[in-house]
């Protein structure tokens, strides 16, 4: 079957980008870290990092749930529910200031991390699983596009969050576009919650699965001329019994750990680099605002590279192969991490974190494409959800390594406005991240070596009996998922 009139698959891509740009704001957590520490000075570095770790972990687990539901119910309904849950979680996170320090952390974890992560995971898998079905002819490129918005979202929302938290202009690349009132850190959560809820729900309405037997016009499936084991649809159970899955899982964990360590800490790392070079203390309000603005800009710029990496590396992998592309990304990421602690001039710092984000974005594009290549698209929602738990584990491990390996180098006093607009003096705890950068770089080198052994799984790798293999490869009972929307 070929495409039919009205089957505009690029409309699905548009819906995917709208959804993913909102979901990708999870990467702006580092913008909130310093303001939250100012509101709750009793929180440690590890505690203020906890919501960032857990939102990624819950997100990854929720991808399995969302994948299973969207395989059965279709992407539109599941994406809509995910948007509603995400928006609710952030709106409720805005009430964190109503609690004392201990309960406040628990509330922020429950709302931002648990509810927010659940909503992100349910909505995230829908565009990815839908787009790979519409674009079997451009799988690497289209998975890159489908998740590019997830990386790019922080470009727009990091400066928005910073301007709302402290008041001032909304800036992109240092250009003031329009002024914003000071909302404070907690009302900023609420504003973003309303924005994300609206955008994700609207974007989900553009998602639908292709009709049965869909094939893009002018494209001939490879199976028609040269069937291979990798074109077989593996059930989740079969996939988990292949050594290839676990090799993919370990390497995905390494790349995610390295990338998320930098992305989730990009703002405080730059603030530490800058404040360690300041001679006069307390740092003036204007000077610290400039440093904080540059830190938020770093988050925004790396978001662009995160998004670009998903498209670039996806396209490259369609040309030179997934395995070769993965090795190239792991080696590049490792080399940058080894040098990052010396990149303390702002342009060099931007270059360093942007290259890490470029590689990280590539992981998010290639691993869903590899999952479809090796295990088929029939169970892609659940199968990729299971592999995506490596990303969630990296979300726990990366920021944890950054916090635990942090070497405290004293405090620097700086001036900031409190909630009432009164100038007050606060303390920024300086830290050295060189040990964390070294650990992450070694993980990437190890992943590059392991990827050399990567190969497409054969049906026999899962060690199934003939009866079970036949049963799991047959047509599903009732209405097939690809006919639902």
C-alpha positions in Angstrom: 0.0 0.0 0.0 1.2 3.5 -0.8 0.3 6.9 0.6 -3.3 8.1 0.2 -4.5 11.7 -0.5 -4.7 13.4 2.8 -2.0 11.3 4.4 0.3 14.2 5.1 2.9 12.7 7.3 4.6 16.0 7.9 1.6 17.2 9.9 2.5 14.4 12.4 6.1 15.8 12.6 4.7 19.3 13.3 2.6 17.9 16.2 5.7 16.0 17.4 7.8 19.2 17.5 5.2 21.2 19.4 5.0 18.5 22.1 8.7 17.9 22.4 9.6 21.5 22.7 7.4 21.7 25.8 8.6 18.4 27.3 12.2 19.4 26.7 12.0 22.2 29.3 12.9 19.5 31.8 16.5 20.4 30.9 16.3 23.9 32.4 16.4 22.7 36.0 19.8 24.3 36.5 18.2 27.7 36.1 16.1 27.0 39.2 18.9 25.6 41.3 20.5 28.8 42.7 17.1 30.6 43.3 15.9 27.5 45.2 19.0 27.4 47.3 18.4 31.0 48.2 14.8 30.3 49.3 15.8 27.1 51.2 19.4 27.7 52.4 19.3 24.5 54.5 19.2 22.4 51.3 22.5 20.7 50.3 23.8 20.4 46.8 22.6 16.8 46.7 19.1 17.7 47.9 18.6 20.5 45.4 19.7 18.1 42.7 17.2 15.4 43.7 14.2 16.7 41.8 16.3 16.9 38.6 17.5 13.3 39.1 14.1 11.9 39.8 12.2 13.7 37.1 14.5 12.0 34.5 14.1 8.6 36.3 10.3 8.8 36.5 10.2 10.1 32.9 12.1 7.0 31.7 9.9 4.5 33.5 6.8 6.4 32.3 7.9 5.9 28.7 7.3 2.2 29.2 3.8 2.8 30.4 3.2 5.4 27.7 4.6 3.1 25.1 2.3 0.3 26.0 -0.8 2.5 26.2 -0.1 4.2 22.9 0.5 0.9 21.2 -3.0 0.0 22.3 -5.0 3.2 22.5 -3.1 5.4 19.9 -0.8 8.4 20.4 -3.5 11.2 20.4 -5.2 10.1 23.7 -2.0 9.1 25.5 -0.2 12.3 24.5 -3.2 14.4 25.7 -3.3 12.7 29.1 0.5 13.2 29.4 0.2 16.9 28.8 -2.5 17.3 31.4 -0.4 15.4 34.0 2.7 17.5 33.2 0.9 20.8 33.5 -0.7 19.8 36.8 2.6 18.7 38.2 4.3 22.1 37.5 1.3 24.1 38.7 1.3 22.2 42.0 5.1 22.7 42.2 4.3 26.4 42.5 3.0 25.8 46.0 6.4 24.6 47.3 7.0 27.8 49.2 4.0 27.0 51.5 6.0 24.4 53.3 9.0 24.3 55.6 12.3 23.2 54.1 11.9 19.4 54.7 8.3 19.0 53.5 9.0 21.5 50.7 11.6 19.2 49.2 9.2 16.2 49.4 6.4 18.3 47.8 8.7 19.5 45.0 9.8 15.9 44.3 6.2 14.7 44.3 4.9 17.4 42.0 7.8 18.4 39.7 9.6 15.1 39.6 6.9 12.4 40.0 3.9 14.0 38.3 6.0 16.0 35.9 8.1 13.0 35.0 5.0 10.8 34.5 3.4 13.4 32.2 6.7 13.8 30.2 7.2 10.1 29.8 3.6 9.4 28.6 3.7 12.2 26.1 7.3 11.8 24.9 7.0 8.3 23.5 3.9 9.1 21.3 5.7 11.4 18.7 8.7 9.0 18.5 6.7 5.9 18.1 4.3 7.5 15.6 7.0 9.2 13.4 9.0 6.0 12.9 5.9 4.3 11.5 5.2 7.2 9.0 8.9 7.4 7.9 10.4 4.0 7.3 12.4 5.5 4.5 14.1 8.2 6.7 14.2 6.5 10.1 17.4 8.0 11.4 16.6 11.6 10.2 13.0 11.5 11.4 13.7 10.2 14.8 16.2 13.0 15.1 13.5 15.5 14.0 10.9 13.9 16.3 13.0 14.5 19.4 14.8 17.7 18.2 12.1 19.8 19.9 12.9 18.1 23.2 16.4 19.4 23.0 15.4 22.8 21.6 12.8 23.6 24.3 15.4 24.8 26.8 16.6 27.4 24.3 13.4 29.3 24.6 12.3 28.4 28.1 15.6 28.8 30.0 15.8 32.6 29.4 12.0 32.8 30.1 12.4 31.1 33.4 15.4 33.2 34.4 13.6 36.5 33.5 10.5 35.5 35.3 12.4 34.4 38.4 14.4 37.5 38.8 12.6 40.0 36.7 14.1 41.8 33.7 14.2 41.3 29.9 13.6 38.1 28.0 17.0 37.8 26.2 18.2 35.6 23.4 21.9 35.8 22.5 22.2 38.8 24.7 19.5 40.7 22.8 16.7 42.1 25.1 13.4 41.3 23.3 10.8 42.3 25.9 10.5 43.0 29.6 9.0 40.6 32.1 7.8 41.2 35.7 9.5 39.4 38.6 7.3 36.4 39.3 9.7 34.5 41.6 10.8 30.9 41.4 7.5 29.4 42.5 5.1 31.4 40.3 7.4 30.6 37.4 6.7 26.9 37.9 3.0 27.8 37.6 3.4 29.9 34.4 5.4 27.1 32.7 2.8 24.5 33.8 0.0 26.4 32.0 2.2 26.9 28.9 3.2 23.2 28.7 -0.2 21.9 29.4 -1.7 23.9 26.6 1.0 23.2 24.0 1.3 19.4 24.6 -2.5 18.9 24.5 -2.8 20.9 21.2 0.2 19.1 19.7 -1.2 15.7 20.5 -4.3 16.4 18.4 -2.0 16.2 15.3 -0.8 12.7 16.0 -2.2 9.6 14.4 -0.9 6.3 13.2 -0.6 5.5 9.5 -3.2 3.2 7.9 -2.6 -0.5 7.7 0.1 -1.5 5.2 1.3 2.1 4.8 4.3 2.6 2.5 5.7 6.0 1.4 5.2 6.7 -2.3 8.2 5.8 -4.3 9.9 3.8 -1.6 10.5 0.0 -1.7 10.9 -1.7 1.7 14.2 -3.5 2.0 12.4 -6.7 3.1 10.9 -7.0 -0.4 14.4 -7.7 -1.8 16.7 -8.7 1.0 15.0 -9.8 4.2 17.3 -9.9 7.3 16.8 -11.1 10.9 16.9 -7.4 12.0 13.6 -6.8 10.1 11.8 -9.2 12.4 9.4 -7.8 14.9 10.6 -8.8 18.4 8.2 -8.8 21.3 9.5 -7.1 24.5 10.2 -10.5 26.1 12.2 -11.6 23.1 14.2 -8.4 22.9 15.1 -8.6 26.6 16.6 -12.0 26.0 19.1 -10.8 23.4 22.6 -9.8 24.4 22.4 -6.9 21.9 19.7 -5.2 24.0 21.9 -5.2 27.1 24.9 -3.9 25.2 22.7 -1.0 23.9 21.4 -0.4 27.4 24.8 -0.1 29.0 26.2 2.3 26.3 23.0 4.4 26.4 23.5 4.6 30.2 27.0 5.9 29.7 26.1 8.5 27.2 23.1 9.7 29.1 25.1 9.9 32.4 27.7 12.2 30.7 25.3 14.3 28.9 22.8 14.9 31.7 25.6 15.6 34.2 26.5 18.7 32.1 23.1 19.7 30.9 21.4 19.6 34.3 24.3 21.5 35.9 25.3 23.8 33.1 24.1 27.0 34.9 25.7 26.4 38.4 28.9 25.2 36.7 29.3 28.5 34.9 28.4 30.5 38.0 31.1 28.6 39.9 33.6 29.2 37.2 32.8 33.0 37.1 32.5 33.6 40.8 35.8 31.8 41.5 37.5 34.5 39.5 35.8 37.5 41.2 38.1 39.6 43.5 35.6 42.0 45.1 33.0 40.6 47.4 30.1 40.8 48.0 29.4 40.5 44.2 27.1 43.3 43.3 23.5 42.7 42.2 24.3 43.9 38.7 27.4 41.7 38.3 25.7 38.6 39.6 22.6 39.2 37.4 25.0 39.3 34.4 26.6 36.1 35.5 23.2 34.4 36.0 22.0 35.7 32.6 25.1 34.2 31.0 24.5 30.9 32.8 20.9 30.8 31.5 22.2 31.7 28.0 24.6 28.7 28.2 21.6 26.4 29.0 19.7 27.9 26.0 22.7 27.6 23.6 23.4 24.0 24.5 19.7 23.3 23.9 20.2 24.3 20.3 23.1 22.0 19.9 21.1 19.3 21.7 18.4 19.7 19.1 20.8 20.0 16.2 22.6 16.8 17.3 19.4 14.8 17.1 19.0 15.8 13.4 22.7 15.9 12.4 23.7 12.5 13.9 20.4 10.9 12.8 21.1 12.0 9.2 24.8 10.9 9.5 23.8 7.5 10.8 21.5 7.0 7.7 24.7 7.5 5.6 27.6 5.8 7.5 25.6 3.5 9.8 24.4 3.6 13.4 27.3 1.8 14.9 30.0 4.0 13.4 28.1 7.1 14.3 27.7 6.0 17.9 31.5 5.4 18.3 32.3 8.8 16.8 29.9 10.5 19.2 31.2 8.7 22.3 34.8 9.5 21.5 34.1 13.2 20.8 32.1 13.6 24.0 34.9 12.0 26.0 37.5 14.3 24.6 35.5 17.4 25.4 34.7 16.3 28.9 38.4 15.7 29.6 39.1 19.4 28.6 36.0 21.0 30.1 37.5 22.1 33.4 40.0 24.3 31.5 37.3 25.9 29.4 36.7 28.8 31.8 36.5 31.6 29.2 32.8 32.0 28.3 33.2 31.3 24.6 35.2 28.2 25.4 32.7 27.1 28.0 29.8 27.5 25.5 31.8 25.5 22.9 32.5 22.7 25.4 29.0 22.3 26.8 27.5 22.7 23.3 29.6 19.8 21.9 28.6 17.6 24.9 24.9 18.5 24.1 25.5 17.8 20.4 26.6 14.3 21.2 23.9 13.8 23.8 21.2 14.8 21.3 22.6 12.2 18.9 22.1 9.5 21.5 18.4 10.4 21.8 18.0 10.2 18.0 20.0 7.0 17.3 18.8 4.7 20.0 15.1 4.8 19.0 16.2 4.3 15.4 18.4 1.3 16.4 15.5 -0.2 18.3 13.3 0.0 15.2 16.2 -1.3 13.0 17.0 -4.3 15.2 13.6 -5.1 16.8 11.0 -3.9 14.4 8.2 -1.3 14.8 5.2 -3.4 15.9 6.2 -3.1 19.6 8.3 0.0 19.2 6.5 1.9 22.0 7.2 -0.7 24.7 10.6 -1.9 23.3 12.0 1.6 23.2 10.5 2.3 26.5 12.5 -0.5 28.0 15.7 0.7 26.4 14.9 4.2 27.6 15.3 3.1 31.2 19.0 3.5 30.5 18.4 7.2 30.0 16.5 7.4 33.2 19.3 5.7 35.1 21.7 8.2 33.5 19.4 10.9 34.8 20.0 9.6 38.3 23.7 8.9 37.9 24.8 12.0 36.1 23.6 14.7 38.4 24.5 12.4 41.4 28.1 12.1 40.2 28.3 15.9 39.8 27.0 16.5 43.3 29.0 13.7 45.1 32.3 14.3 43.3 31.9 18.1 43.8 34.8 19.5 45.8 33.6 22.5 47.8 36.0 25.4 47.5 34.4 27.9 49.9 31.6 30.4 49.5 31.2 33.8 47.8 28.8 36.4 49.0 26.6 38.1 46.3 23.7 40.5 46.3 20.2 39.6 45.1 16.6 40.8 45.5 14.3 38.9 47.8 10.6 38.3 47.2 9.8 41.8 48.4 12.3 43.4 46.0 14.7 44.3 48.8 18.5 43.9 48.2 20.0 41.1 50.4 23.3 39.3 50.7 23.5 35.6 50.0 26.2 33.0 49.8 27.1 30.9 46.7 29.0 27.7 47.5 31.8 27.3 45.0 32.6 23.9 43.7 35.2 22.1 41.6 33.7 19.6 39.0 37.0 18.3 37.5 36.6 14.8 39.0 33.0 14.5 37.7 34.1 15.5 34.2 36.9 12.9 34.3 34.5 10.1 35.4 31.9 11.0 32.7 34.6 11.1 30.0 35.9 7.6 31.0 32.3 6.3 30.8 32.1 7.6 27.2 35.4 6.0 26.2 34.2 2.7 27.7 30.9 2.9 25.7 32.9 3.5 22.5 34.9 0.3 23.1 31.7 -1.7 23.9 30.0 -0.4 20.7 32.6 -2.1 18.6 30.9 -5.4 19.5 27.4 -4.2 18.5 25.6 -6.4 16.0 22.0 -6.9 14.8 20.2 -9.6 16.8 18.9 -12.8 15.2 15.7 -14.4 16.2 17.7 -17.3 17.7 19.4 -14.9 20.1 16.3 -14.8 22.3 16.4 -18.6 22.7 12.7 -19.0 22.1 11.0 -22.2 21.2 9.4 -22.4 17.7 5.8 -22.3 19.2 6.5 -19.1 21.2 8.3 -17.4 18.4 5.3 -18.1 16.1 2.9 -16.9 18.7 4.6 -13.6 19.3 5.1 -12.8 15.6 1.5 -13.3 14.6 -1.2 -10.6 14.2 -2.7 -9.1 17.3 -6.3 -9.9 18.1 -9.0 -7.3 17.6 -8.4 -3.9 16.1 -4.7 -3.4 15.4 -2.9 -0.4 17.0 -2.0 1.1 13.6 -5.7 1.7 12.9 -6.2 3.6 16.1 -5.6 7.3 16.5 
